[in-house]
């Protein structure tokens, strides 16, 4: 039996996690094997996220301090739930959840929240398909680098053409 003080401590812990998190997801993990849950937790740790199994009533109490979370998750809090808090890149967390959901059919991503906005299943799948911050930076740098490289090659070819034309011209 959980004491009232323990419940209050759990609610406060959830409130703190919601305050720190950039995003959160509600998942139903009922039917997953222990190895599968452990594997999911390891993937989430790599993405600066954590999974917390919660009692629905305690989670609803924690939502009271976070109206956007209450709006996003109030209808999802039925059955066996866990909340995945994303402290780093939210799309990396969504990708880890989506990849695991492909492998483990019983894992269901119910809903999500990012920057105070509710995410439905389609938005979560889209978010999971986006590249990470490091990959976007690399792509942007390659675009910037390509323009300079093309300009340098073009100028180099022009200089070669001018030198070749001067050698071929008859000297007086």
C-alpha positions as CSV (number, residue, x, y, z in Angstrom):
1,X,0.0,0.0,0.0
2,X,1.4,3.4,-1.0
3,X,1.2,6.1,1.6
4,X,-0.2,9.5,1.0
5,X,3.2,11.0,1.5
6,X,4.7,8.7,-1.2
7,X,1.9,9.7,-3.6
8,X,2.5,13.4,-3.0
9,X,6.2,12.8,-3.6
10,X,5.4,11.0,-6.9
11,X,3.1,13.8,-8.1
12,X,5.8,16.4,-7.3
13,X,8.4,14.3,-9.2
14,X,6.1,14.2,-12.2
15,X,5.6,17.9,-12.0
16,X,9.3,18.5,-12.0
17,X,9.8,16.2,-14.9
18,X,7.2,18.0,-16.9
19,X,8.8,21.3,-16.1
20,X,12.2,20.1,-17.4
21,X,11.0,18.2,-20.4
22,X,10.9,19.6,-23.9
23,X,8.4,17.0,-24.9
24,X,6.5,14.0,-23.5
25,X,4.7,11.0,-24.9
26,X,2.1,8.6,-23.4
27,X,2.7,5.0,-24.3
28,X,0.8,1.8,-23.6
29,X,3.3,-0.9,-22.9
30,X,0.9,-3.6,-21.8
31,X,2.1,-7.0,-23.1
32,X,5.7,-6.1,-23.6
33,X,8.3,-8.5,-22.2
34,X,10.8,-7.3,-19.6
35,X,13.7,-7.5,-22.2
36,X,11.7,-5.4,-24.6
37,X,11.0,-2.7,-22.0
38,X,14.7,-2.8,-20.9
39,X,15.8,-2.4,-24.5
40,X,13.4,0.6,-24.9
41,X,14.7,2.2,-21.7
42,X,18.3,1.9,-23.0
43,X,17.3,3.5,-26.3
44,X,15.6,6.3,-24.5
45,X,18.6,7.0,-22.3
46,X,20.7,7.4,-25.4
47,X,18.3,10.1,-26.6
48,X,18.4,12.0,-23.3
49,X,14.9,10.7,-22.4
50,X,13.4,8.6,-19.6
51,X,10.3,6.4,-19.3
52,X,8.3,6.6,-16.1
53,X,5.5,4.1,-15.4
54,X,2.8,6.1,-13.7
55,X,-0.6,5.7,-12.0
56,X,-3.2,7.5,-14.1
57,X,-4.7,9.3,-11.1
58,X,-1.3,10.6,-10.0
59,X,-0.5,11.7,-13.5
60,X,-3.7,13.6,-13.7
61,X,-2.9,15.4,-10.5
62,X,0.5,16.3,-11.9
63,X,-1.2,17.7,-15.1
64,X,-3.0,20.3,-13.0
65,X,0.2,22.5,-12.8
66,X,0.8,22.0,-16.6
67,X,-2.4,22.9,-18.5
68,X,-0.9,22.1,-21.9
69,X,0.0,18.5,-20.7
70,X,-3.5,18.2,-19.2
71,X,-5.1,19.2,-22.6
72,X,-2.8,16.9,-24.6
73,X,-3.0,13.8,-22.3
74,X,-6.3,13.9,-20.5
75,X,-8.0,11.5,-22.9
76,X,-5.0,9.2,-23.2
77,X,-4.8,8.2,-19.6
78,X,-6.7,4.9,-19.7
79,X,-5.1,1.5,-19.2
80,X,-1.5,0.7,-18.5
81,X,0.5,3.8,-19.2
82,X,4.0,5.2,-19.1
83,X,5.1,8.7,-19.7
84,X,8.3,9.2,-21.8
85,X,9.9,12.5,-20.9
86,X,12.3,14.0,-23.6
87,X,14.9,16.3,-22.2
88,X,17.0,16.5,-25.4
89,X,15.8,16.3,-29.0
90,X,12.1,15.4,-29.1
91,X,12.3,14.0,-32.6
92,X,15.1,11.6,-31.4
93,X,12.8,10.3,-28.7
94,X,9.9,10.0,-31.1
95,X,12.2,8.1,-33.5
96,X,13.2,5.7,-30.7
97,X,9.6,5.1,-29.8
98,X,8.5,4.6,-33.4
99,X,11.4,2.2,-34.1
100,X,10.5,0.1,-31.1
101,X,6.8,0.2,-32.0
102,X,7.7,-1.3,-35.4
103,X,9.6,-4.2,-33.7
104,X,7.2,-4.7,-30.8
105,X,3.6,-4.7,-32.0
106,X,2.0,-4.4,-28.6
107,X,3.7,-1.0,-27.9
108,X,1.2,1.7,-28.6
109,X,2.1,5.4,-28.8
110,X,-1.1,7.1,-27.6
111,X,-0.2,10.8,-27.7
112,X,2.5,13.3,-27.3
113,X,3.3,16.9,-26.5
114,X,6.1,19.2,-27.7
115,X,6.5,22.9,-26.7
116,X,3.0,22.8,-25.2
117,X,1.3,21.5,-28.4
118,X,-0.5,18.2,-28.5
119,X,0.7,15.6,-31.0
120,X,-1.5,12.9,-32.4
121,X,-0.2,9.7,-33.9
122,X,0.4,11.1,-37.4
123,X,2.3,14.1,-36.0
124,X,4.5,11.8,-33.9
125,X,5.3,9.6,-36.9
126,X,6.2,12.7,-38.9
127,X,8.4,14.0,-36.1
128,X,10.1,10.6,-35.9
129,X,10.9,10.9,-39.6
130,X,12.7,14.2,-39.3
131,X,16.5,14.2,-39.2
132,X,18.3,15.1,-35.9
133,X,19.9,18.4,-35.1
134,X,23.4,17.2,-35.9
135,X,22.3,15.8,-39.3
136,X,20.6,19.1,-40.2
137,X,23.7,21.0,-39.2
138,X,25.8,18.8,-41.5
139,X,23.4,19.2,-44.4
140,X,23.4,23.0,-43.9
141,X,27.1,23.2,-43.8
142,X,27.5,21.0,-46.9
143,X,25.1,23.4,-48.8
144,X,27.2,26.4,-47.7
145,X,30.4,24.6,-48.6
146,X,29.1,23.5,-52.0
147,X,28.4,27.1,-53.1
148,X,32.0,28.2,-52.2
149,X,33.5,25.2,-53.9
150,X,31.6,25.7,-57.1
151,X,32.6,29.3,-57.2
152,X,36.3,28.4,-56.7
153,X,36.1,25.7,-59.4
154,X,34.5,28.1,-61.8
155,X,37.1,30.8,-61.2
156,X,39.9,28.2,-61.6
157,X,38.5,27.1,-64.9
158,X,38.3,30.7,-66.1
159,X,41.9,31.3,-65.2
160,X,43.0,28.1,-67.0
161,X,41.0,29.2,-70.0
162,X,42.7,32.6,-70.0
163,X,46.2,31.1,-69.6
164,X,45.5,28.6,-72.4
165,X,44.2,31.3,-74.7
166,X,47.2,33.6,-74.1
167,X,49.6,30.7,-75.0
168,X,47.8,29.9,-78.2
169,X,47.7,33.5,-79.4
170,X,50.4,34.4,-81.9
171,X,53.1,36.6,-80.6
172,X,54.2,39.6,-82.6
